[in-house]
Amino acid sequence: MSHYDLIIIGSGPSGRSAAIQAGKLKRRVLVVDKKDRLGGVSVHTGTIPSKTLRETVLNLSGWRERSFYGRSYRVKEDIEAQDLKARLHKTLDYEVDVLEHQFNRNHVDTLLGLAKFTGPNSIEVATEAGETTNLTADNFLISTGTKTYRPDYVPFNGRTVVDSDEFLELAQIPRSLVVVGAGVIGVEYATMFSALDVRVTLIEPRDSFLDFIDRTLIQDFTHQIRENGVDLRLGSPIEKIEDAGEHVEVTMGNGRHVRSEMLLFAAGRMGATSSLNLPAISLETDHRGRIEVDRKTYQTSVPHIYAAGDVIGHPSLASTAIQQGRVAACHALNVPTLEESPWYPYGIYSVPEISTCGMSEEEMQDRGIPYEVGVARFRETSRGHIMGLEHGLLKMLFSLKTRRVLGVQIVGEGATELIHIAQAVLNLKGTVDYFVQNTFNYPTLAEAYKIAGLDAFNRMPIPEEFKVKRSKKVKA
């Protein structure tokens, strides 16, 4: 049979969750993916590979133990590219195996090939073997993700000048590295390789970077990465990138030159929609190839065609893509489901990690919300001392009117795990009092919540119900 209730194009986080949801609803669902293995960008070149690479770097370099044993300490003295890729390939194989098992268990059909629309309810899939399959469906979900942005002025050669996809296949670890673009991907790779003692220069043409993160956090983060050896250059555009054979030469607008063995260009990504033949279904994209959707249902301007994940743009997180895919599948199949939570965490797997949930201090100020700040540093916790943490910051923002926590920002070891405590309190509309009243395991890094909560609590007005009423003295 070639007709389905739902056809999903792309098997990344959104496509995966949508397919499994449809399978559990006992609907006929097909996932089409152009790669030779399922998993999409997230498994093969994005989320999973970069985070696996980070963990490998931190383990082999002995990074976490250097405060105790010195900056020269290493678990493995001579770390090679193959050491980094060995764990990477093992992890990817496992991820694909789990995904295939989930699809089989939920009766999800799969087809590997390049899909394009031929009409409102039909697609054509061309396989690498040259075969063509025509399929129809009542509903479609576009979850093709993104591809690297490769401007003409960058002389990509797949060896010394690479994009973020090619970077994972590096033949050897360079002694020096230029990273162009201080977005999430650029910052992650720049700080990872700095932990390997590679001389890293991170270039961002704008005067600031990661603008959606609280400025206090960015200031602390900037101090840490510069201390770790990253040469951060902001505020000057690149005029020329030259592949000089033995090295790469970068000429900047301010007249400075940067020379390195390798250059990673990580300045933006494009929606992977060019091969879908979207004009056949009267669907348009923006200048970055992204599709506009209703953010509650994930419907496009064509009601029976949905889109989710990075292909729809912000926030471009694997975690939110998983939610979007499930919601889209339920709406497409006319099955009621819970609305998405308004507060979701950001995670940047740099060295050190950054994670946030809720509003930044700048957003609080822009909205005119009276607030108080509570701050804790990891070195103030016993667990921080045990782990040898010299840095790490947790910052919480509370409304002075309602006492509710409205934003939490963390930079430091375990930030992406710790943030979920804040996420739960935010979604349950908890207040500063929660962090003061409750006990946290000791010693843990989570104790920083207690410290930051008390820091704010001690400066906030005491509610009337908290005030102790003194009994009048009894006359003799």
C-alpha positions as a printed Julia matrix, in Angstrom:
476×3 Matrix{Float64}:
  0.0    0.0    0.0
  1.28   3.46  -0.89
 -1.23   5.62   1.0
 -0.62   6.72   4.58
 -2.36   8.69   7.29
  0.87  10.63   7.88
  4.1   10.85   5.9
  7.06  12.42   7.7
  9.99  13.78   5.73
 13.08  13.64   7.95
 13.91  11.41  10.92
 15.46  13.92  13.33
 14.0   14.64  16.8
 10.69  16.1   15.56
 10.18  13.45  12.88
 11.1   10.67  15.27
  8.68  11.75  18.02
  5.86  12.4   15.52
  6.3    8.95  13.96
  6.29   7.15  17.3
  3.23   9.12  18.45
  1.36   8.25  15.24
  2.42   4.62  15.6
  1.07   4.47  19.15
 -2.23   5.83  17.81
 -2.26   2.84  15.42
 -2.18   5.02  12.29
 -0.36   4.22   9.08
  2.82   6.32   9.17
  5.89   6.48   6.96
  9.22   8.2    7.61
 11.32   9.2    4.6
 14.97  10.17   5.05
 17.51  11.05   2.38
 20.52   9.68   4.3
 21.64   6.07   4.23
 20.79   5.76   7.95
 17.98   7.1   10.08
 18.49   9.79  12.73
 18.77  13.02  10.78
 21.16  15.89  11.47
 20.72  15.52  15.22
 22.21  12.02  15.29
 24.78  12.22  12.51
 26.24  15.74  12.43
 24.56  17.86  15.11
 23.4   17.33  18.68
 24.61  13.81  19.5
 28.03  14.01  17.74
 28.99  17.39  19.22
 27.96  16.41  22.75
 29.75  13.05  22.44
 32.84  14.86  21.21
 32.66  17.22  24.19
 32.46  14.38  26.69
 35.38  12.6   25.01
 37.51  15.75  25.07
 36.82  16.4   28.76
 37.54  12.78  29.7
 40.74  12.26  27.69
 42.16  15.69  28.47
 41.56  15.33  32.21
 40.0   18.78  32.1
 37.81  18.29  35.16
 40.78  17.32  37.34
 43.23  20.05  36.37
 42.43  22.3   39.32
 43.8   19.55  41.56
 46.62  18.13  39.46
 47.74  21.14  37.39
 47.07  22.48  33.9
 49.48  19.97  32.32
 47.49  16.98  33.64
 46.07  14.63  31.0
 44.43  11.22  31.12
 45.93  10.42  27.69
 49.15  12.16  26.8
 48.88  12.13  23.0
 45.25  12.59  21.98
 44.6   11.99  18.28
 41.6   12.53  16.02
 40.93   8.8   15.99
 40.58   8.84  19.78
 37.81  11.4   19.44
 36.02   9.56  16.62
 36.1    6.1   18.2
 33.6    7.0   20.92
 31.64   9.12  18.47
 30.98   6.26  16.04
 30.06   3.86  18.84
 27.52   6.34  20.22
 26.01   7.02  16.78
 25.63   3.31  16.06
 23.79   2.91  19.35
 21.49   5.86  18.65
 20.53   4.52  15.21
 19.93   1.03  16.64
 17.6    2.42  19.33
 15.72   4.5   16.75
 15.24   1.56  14.38
 13.99  -0.56  17.28
 11.5    2.14  18.32
 10.15   2.38  14.77
  9.82  -1.4   14.47
  8.09  -1.69  17.84
  5.55   1.0   16.87
  5.0   -0.29  13.3
  6.47   2.78  11.63
  7.41   2.23   7.98
 10.65   3.76   6.7
 12.02   4.58   3.26
 15.5    5.93   2.51
 15.58   8.36  -0.38
 15.16  11.99  -1.46
 11.55  13.17  -1.25
  9.84  15.94  -3.15
  6.22  17.02  -3.4
  4.39  16.34  -6.66
  1.02  17.59  -5.47
 -0.95  18.56  -2.35
 -1.25  14.94  -1.2
  1.58  13.19  -3.04
  5.35  12.86  -2.96
  7.99  11.17  -5.08
 10.95   9.46  -3.4
 14.15   8.8   -5.38
 16.52   6.25  -3.88
 20.29   6.07  -4.38
 19.75   2.96  -6.51
 17.87   5.13  -9.01
 14.41   3.78  -8.2
 11.42   6.09  -7.83
  8.44   5.53  -5.53
  5.23   7.55  -5.58
  3.31   7.87  -2.31
  0.2    9.66  -1.06
 -0.99  10.71   2.39
 -3.73  12.58   4.17
 -1.17  14.61   6.14
  2.52  15.47   5.89
  5.12  16.64   8.39
  8.24  18.39   7.13
 11.05  17.8    9.62
 14.07  18.1    7.36
 16.11  20.23   9.76
 18.89  22.49   8.54
 22.08  22.4    6.52
 25.29  24.36   6.86
 25.49  27.87   5.41
 28.36  27.93   2.88
 28.9   31.43   1.43
 30.93  31.85  -1.77
 33.69  33.9   -0.14
 34.77  30.96   2.04
 37.17  28.58   0.18
 35.86  25.31   1.62
 38.11  22.36   0.83
 36.99  19.73   3.33
 40.46  19.61   4.89
 41.72  22.92   6.3
 38.61  25.04   5.63
 35.51  23.19   6.77
 31.91  23.59   7.9
 30.5   22.06  11.08
 29.47  18.83   9.32
 32.92  18.24   7.84
 34.62  19.18  11.09
 33.53  15.89  12.68
 35.63  13.96  10.16
 38.9   15.78  10.82
 41.93  13.61  10.01
 44.1   15.1   12.76
 43.78  17.57  15.6
 45.18  20.94  14.48
 47.64  22.92  16.58
 45.67  26.09  15.89
 42.06  26.7   14.91
 40.03  29.71  13.79
 36.29  29.47  14.37
 34.15  31.97  12.45
 30.8   32.61  14.1
 30.19  32.87  17.85
 26.77  31.27  17.77
 25.97  28.12  19.72
 27.83  25.76  17.36
 30.9   27.97  17.04
 31.16  28.57  20.78
 30.78  24.87  21.56
 33.54  23.72  19.18
 35.86  26.62  20.04
 35.76  25.89  23.76
 36.0   22.12  23.28
 39.21  22.37  21.32
 40.62  24.94  23.69
 40.25  22.23  26.38
 42.55  20.1   24.18
 45.13  22.91  24.41
 44.59  23.87  20.77
 45.22  27.58  20.18
 41.72  28.82  19.27
 40.65  32.17  17.85
 36.89  32.79  17.88
 35.77  35.53  15.47
 32.37  37.22  15.57
 31.71  40.27  13.34
 29.12  41.65  15.78
 30.03  43.47  18.99
 28.35  40.81  21.12
 27.48  37.11  21.0
 24.78  34.78  22.32
 22.53  37.8   22.78
 19.61  35.72  24.07
 21.61  34.82  27.19
 21.65  37.03  30.31
 24.53  39.54  30.09
 25.84  38.67  33.57
 26.25  35.09  32.46
 27.98  36.1   29.23
 30.42  38.3   31.15
 31.31  35.41  33.45
 31.51  32.99  30.51
 33.72  35.36  28.5
 36.13  35.66  31.42
 36.33  31.89  31.75
 36.94  31.05  28.09
 39.59  33.76  27.76
 41.25  32.38  30.87
 41.1   28.95  29.23
 42.97  30.26  26.19
 40.31  31.28  23.66
 41.23  34.46  21.78
 37.8   36.09  21.39
 37.64  38.79  18.69
 34.4   40.71  18.41
 33.21  43.67  16.39
 35.13  43.37  13.13
 33.91  41.73   9.9
 36.0   39.32   7.85
 37.27  40.76   4.59
 39.01  37.7    3.19
 39.69  34.03   3.93
 42.65  32.58   2.03
 43.64  28.93   1.78
 47.43  29.22   1.69
 48.12  25.49   1.63
 50.1   25.05   4.84
 47.84  27.44   6.72
 44.66  29.5    6.48
 44.94  33.3    6.48
 42.05  35.46   7.69
 42.02  39.2    7.01
 39.71  41.23   9.23
 38.12  44.6    8.64
 40.15  46.26  11.38
 43.37  45.38   9.56
 44.35  42.44  11.77
 45.34  39.05  10.39
 44.81  35.62  11.93
 46.72  32.56  10.77
 45.89  28.98  11.73
 46.19  25.38  10.56
 42.42  25.0   10.22
 39.33  27.18   9.92
 35.84  26.13  10.98
 33.07  28.25   9.45
 30.04  28.08  11.74
 28.17  31.3   10.96
 24.58  30.17  10.55
 22.51  27.37   9.07
 19.82  27.15   6.38
 16.54  25.29   6.34
 16.97  22.07   4.34
 13.99  22.69   2.06
 15.44  23.38  -1.39
 14.91  19.82  -2.69
 11.29  19.47  -1.49
  9.7   21.23  -4.5
  7.55  23.35  -2.21
  6.03  25.41  -5.09
  4.08  22.25  -5.98
  2.09  22.73  -2.77
  2.12  26.57  -2.82
  4.36  26.74   0.26
  6.99  29.47   0.64
 10.08  29.85   2.83
 12.0   32.83   4.17
 15.46  33.88   2.98
 17.02  31.18   5.17
 14.85  28.39   3.77
 12.71  28.18   6.91
  8.96  27.5    6.98
  6.45  29.61   8.91
  3.95  27.69  11.05
  1.22  28.2   13.61
  3.21  27.85  16.85
  0.37  26.04  18.63
 -0.43  23.37  16.02
  2.64  23.52  13.72
  0.41  23.76  10.67
  1.83  25.58   7.66
 -0.28  27.79   5.4
 -1.42  24.52   3.79
 -3.61  23.05   6.57
 -2.78  19.34   6.11
  0.96  20.0    5.87
  2.89  20.54   9.09
  6.5   21.48   9.87
  8.52  21.11  13.07
 12.08  21.23  14.39
 14.92  23.4   13.17
 13.28  23.88   9.77
 10.83  26.34  11.39
 13.59  28.36  13.07
 13.74  29.58  16.67
 14.42  28.08  19.15
 16.13  25.35  17.07
 16.62  22.93  19.95
 16.42  19.14  19.79
 14.41  19.18  23.03
 11.73  21.52  21.68
 11.7   19.69  18.34
 10.68  16.48  20.13
  7.71  18.28  21.67
  6.78  19.99  18.41
  6.73  16.7   16.5
  4.44  15.04  19.01
  2.01  18.0   19.07
  1.98  18.21  15.26
  1.22  14.49  14.89
 -1.63  14.65  17.4
 -3.2   17.68  15.69
 -2.81  16.17  12.23
 -4.49  12.96  13.37
 -7.22  14.86  15.24
 -6.22  13.57  18.67
 -6.34  15.96  21.67
 -3.11  16.46  23.59
 -1.67  18.68  26.31
 -0.32  22.09  25.34
  3.42  22.65  25.44
  4.92  24.17  28.57
  5.68  27.91  28.2
  9.04  27.55  29.99
 11.67  25.37  28.33
 15.42  25.26  28.98
 18.23  26.3   26.67
 21.42  24.27  26.83
 24.76  25.26  25.33
 27.31  22.44  25.67
 30.38  24.63  25.68
 33.25  24.43  28.16
 31.9   25.58  30.6
 28.23  24.7   30.0
 25.5   27.35  29.85
 21.83  26.72  30.52
 18.92  29.08  31.07
 15.17  28.94  31.61
 12.77  31.86  31.76
 13.59  35.53  31.43
 16.97  37.24  31.5
 17.62  40.35  33.57
 17.5   42.44  30.4
 14.0   41.09  29.58
 12.81  41.87  33.1
 14.02  45.44  32.7
 12.45  45.84  29.24
  9.09  44.68  30.6
  9.32  46.96  33.62
  8.98  44.13  36.13
 10.29  45.04  39.62
 12.67  42.22  40.56
 15.33  40.97  42.93
 18.4   38.89  42.06
 19.87  35.94  43.92
 23.36  34.69  43.03
 25.4   31.67  44.1
 28.87  30.63  42.99
 29.8   26.97  42.77
 32.96  27.57  44.77
 30.7   28.51  47.7
 29.3   24.96  47.81
 31.04  22.01  49.45
 30.41  19.91  46.37
 32.16  22.55  44.3
 35.23  22.24  46.52
 35.16  18.45  46.29
 34.99  18.62  42.48
 37.69  21.27  42.34
 35.47  23.87  40.69
 37.03  27.3   40.57
 34.19  28.82  38.53
 30.46  28.43  38.11
 27.54  30.78  38.65
 23.81  30.33  39.32
 21.6   33.4   39.05
 17.87  33.63  39.83
 15.4   36.44  39.17
 12.31  36.93  41.34
  9.33  39.23  40.97
  9.08  41.65  43.91
  5.3   41.79  43.43
  4.48  38.06  43.36
  7.77  36.6   44.72
  7.66  34.15  41.78
 10.86  32.95  40.13
 10.83  34.28  36.56
 14.26  33.35  35.28
 17.28  31.21  36.1
 20.69  31.28  34.4
 23.56  28.89  35.07
 27.12  28.74  33.76
 29.44  25.99  34.92
 29.75  22.24  35.4
 26.43  20.4   35.12
 24.44  23.5   34.13
 22.28  21.61  31.62
 21.25  19.11  34.3
 20.78  21.59  37.14
 18.44  23.81  35.11
 15.57  21.32  35.35
 14.99  22.17  39.01
 14.38  25.76  37.95
 12.21  24.65  35.02
  9.91  22.69  37.35
  9.55  25.6   39.8
  8.91  28.05  36.95
  6.17  25.91  35.42
  4.55  25.31  38.81
  4.63  29.09  39.5
  6.87  28.63  42.52
  8.31  31.49  44.55
 11.57  32.36  46.27
 10.1   30.78  49.39
 10.4   27.33  47.82
 14.17  27.56  47.72
 14.35  28.83  51.31
 11.92  26.31  52.79
 13.18  23.18  51.04
 16.21  21.06  51.79
 18.67  20.05  49.06
 20.98  17.05  49.23
 24.33  17.95  50.76
 26.91  18.15  49.35
 25.56  18.79  45.84
 25.8   21.55  43.26
 22.01  21.87  43.56
 22.67  23.46  46.94
 23.5   26.59  44.91
 19.73  27.05  44.52
 19.42  27.37  48.3
 22.28  29.86  48.44
 20.89  31.99  45.6
 17.38  31.79  47.04
 18.54  33.03  50.44
 20.62  35.74  48.75
 17.45  37.18  47.2
 15.13  36.36  50.12
 17.23  38.36  52.57
 16.79  41.51  50.47
 13.09  41.1   49.7
 10.23  42.5   51.83
  8.89  40.01  54.36
  5.25  39.05  53.63
  2.73  39.83  56.34
  1.9   36.17  56.85
  5.58  35.47  57.63
  5.79  38.07  60.37
  5.69  36.66  63.86
  2.91  38.2   65.96
  4.12  38.85  69.46
  1.68  38.16  72.23
  0.92  41.03  74.59
  2.47  40.86  78.04
  0.06  39.69  80.69
 -0.36  42.25  83.45
  0.44  41.02  86.96
